[in-house]
Amino acid sequence: MTESRRRMDWQAWHRDYDDPDSPVSRRLVEVRARLTAALDAVPGRPRLLNLCAGDARDTVPVLAAMDREIEGCAVELDAALAEHARRSAADAGVPLDVRTGDAADPSTYADRLPIDVLMLIGVLGNISDADGETTVRAAASMLAPGGTVLWTRSNRFRSKPTHDYEDPAAWVRDRFEACGFETVEYLAPEGAPWRLGVSRLTTPSNAPLPPRLFTFVR
Ligand SMILES: C[S@@+](CC[C@H](N)C(=O)[O-])C[C@H]1O[C@@H](n2cnc3c(N)ncnc32)[C@H](O)[C@@H]1O
C-alpha cells in the first residue's frame, strides 16, 4: 500500500454497530453466542486471545456473563478503540488485559500463548490471501490442542484472489481444514455479506511463529 492511500477509519467503522439491524450488529449476536459456547467447552480457566479486537464489544459482555474467570487478552492497534475496550472491561468488572499494539506481531502477546480460544473477527477479509494463509497456519501454533478459533470473512474480495473460489470465506474455511483444524460450524446467512467460522484444532503445530502475520490492505 502506498503512503498516499487513505487508510480505513476504524473508529467510524464501529458506528455501524449503532444500528441493530446492520450486518455487523447481526454478526455480533452470532459471534457472542459462539464465544460463549467455545469458552464453556474449556475446562478450568480458559485462555482467550482476541486479535484486532476493536472496542471488544464482542468479548466484554460475554466475559461479564460468565460465572468463572477467563484469562482474556485483547490486542488493538487504534489507541482510542483500545482505551474504549479497557474502559468497558473495567466498567463491567472484567479482568481483560487490553494491549494497544500490533496484533500482526506475535511478540505483542507471546507471553499469553498457548491459548484455548482465538478470535479473528474482522481480520481475514482485510488482508491478502497470502497473509490469510500465514495467519491460519500460525493459529495452529498459537492454540492448545483442541483449541478453537472463531473467525469471520466477508464474501467480498479486497485484493487479487489467489484461488478460484467464488466465496473467499469458503477458501478460508478450507485453509483451516488444510492446516490441522476441523470445521465445527460455518455460518453463511442468506443475503448477508459476512460468514462466521468456528474451527477446532485437531492437529497442533509446533512450527515457530513468523515475525509478522499480516498487513491490512485497507
Ligand atoms: C474490521 S475491525 C474489527 C474490530 C472487531 N474485531 C469487531 O469485529 O468488532 C478491524 C480492527 O482491526 C484493527 N487493526 C488493524 N490492523 C491492526 C493490527 N496490525 N494490530 C491490531 N489491530 C489492528 C483496526 O484498528 C480495527 O479496529
The ligand as an SDF file (V2000), in Angstrom:
LIG
                    3D

 27 29  0  0  0  0  0  0  0  0999 V2000
  -12.9840   -4.7830   10.9850 C   0  0  0  0  0  0  0  0  0  0  0  0
  -12.4300   -4.1040   12.5180 S   0  0  0  0  0  0  0  0  0  0  0  0
  -12.8680   -5.4140   13.6200 C   0  0  0  0  0  0  0  0  0  0  0  0
  -12.9700   -5.0000   15.0660 C   0  0  0  0  0  0  0  0  0  0  0  0
  -13.5690   -6.0640   15.9860 C   0  0  0  0  0  0  0  0  0  0  0  0
  -12.8440   -7.3140   15.9000 N   0  0  0  0  0  0  0  0  0  0  0  0
  -15.0270   -6.2890   15.6120 C   0  0  0  0  0  0  0  0  0  0  0  0
  -15.3100   -7.1990   14.8360 O   0  0  0  0  0  0  0  0  0  0  0  0
  -15.8690   -5.5230   16.1050 O   0  0  0  0  0  0  0  0  0  0  0  0
  -10.6780   -4.3250   12.3540 C   0  0  0  0  0  0  0  0  0  0  0  0
   -9.8900   -3.8030   13.5600 C   0  0  0  0  0  0  0  0  0  0  0  0
   -8.5180   -4.1930   13.4100 O   0  0  0  0  0  0  0  0  0  0  0  0
   -7.7000   -3.1560   13.8960 C   0  0  0  0  0  0  0  0  0  0  0  0
   -6.3510   -3.3630   13.3500 N   0  0  0  0  0  0  0  0  0  0  0  0
   -5.9150   -3.1710   12.0800 C   0  0  0  0  0  0  0  0  0  0  0  0
   -4.6320   -3.5540   11.9570 N   0  0  0  0  0  0  0  0  0  0  0  0
   -4.2500   -3.9950   13.1830 C   0  0  0  0  0  0  0  0  0  0  0  0
   -3.0320   -4.5160   13.7120 C   0  0  0  0  0  0  0  0  0  0  0  0
   -1.9490   -4.6730   12.9400 N   0  0  0  0  0  0  0  0  0  0  0  0
   -2.9990   -4.8520   15.0170 N   0  0  0  0  0  0  0  0  0  0  0  0
   -4.0840   -4.7040   15.8170 C   0  0  0  0  0  0  0  0  0  0  0  0
   -5.2600   -4.2180   15.3800 N   0  0  0  0  0  0  0  0  0  0  0  0
   -5.3440   -3.8620   14.0720 C   0  0  0  0  0  0  0  0  0  0  0  0
   -8.4110   -1.8980   13.4440 C   0  0  0  0  0  0  0  0  0  0  0  0
   -7.9920   -0.7610   14.1700 O   0  0  0  0  0  0  0  0  0  0  0  0
   -9.8770   -2.3020   13.6980 C   0  0  0  0  0  0  0  0  0  0  0  0
  -10.2860   -1.9390   14.9960 O   0  0  0  0  0  0  0  0  0  0  0  0
  1  2  1  0
  2  3  1  0
  2 10  1  0
  3  4  1  0
  4  5  1  0
  5  6  1  0
  5  7  1  0
  7  8  2  0
  7  9  1  0
 10 11  1  0
 11 12  1  0
 11 26  1  0
 12 13  1  0
 13 14  1  0
 13 24  1  0
 14 15  1  0
 14 23  1  0
 15 16  2  0
 16 17  1  0
 17 18  1  0
 17 23  2  0
 18 19  1  0
 18 20  2  0
 20 21  1  0
 21 22  2  0
 22 23  1  0
 24 25  1  0
 24 26  1  0
 26 27  1  0
M  CHG  2   2   1   9  -1
M  END
$$$$
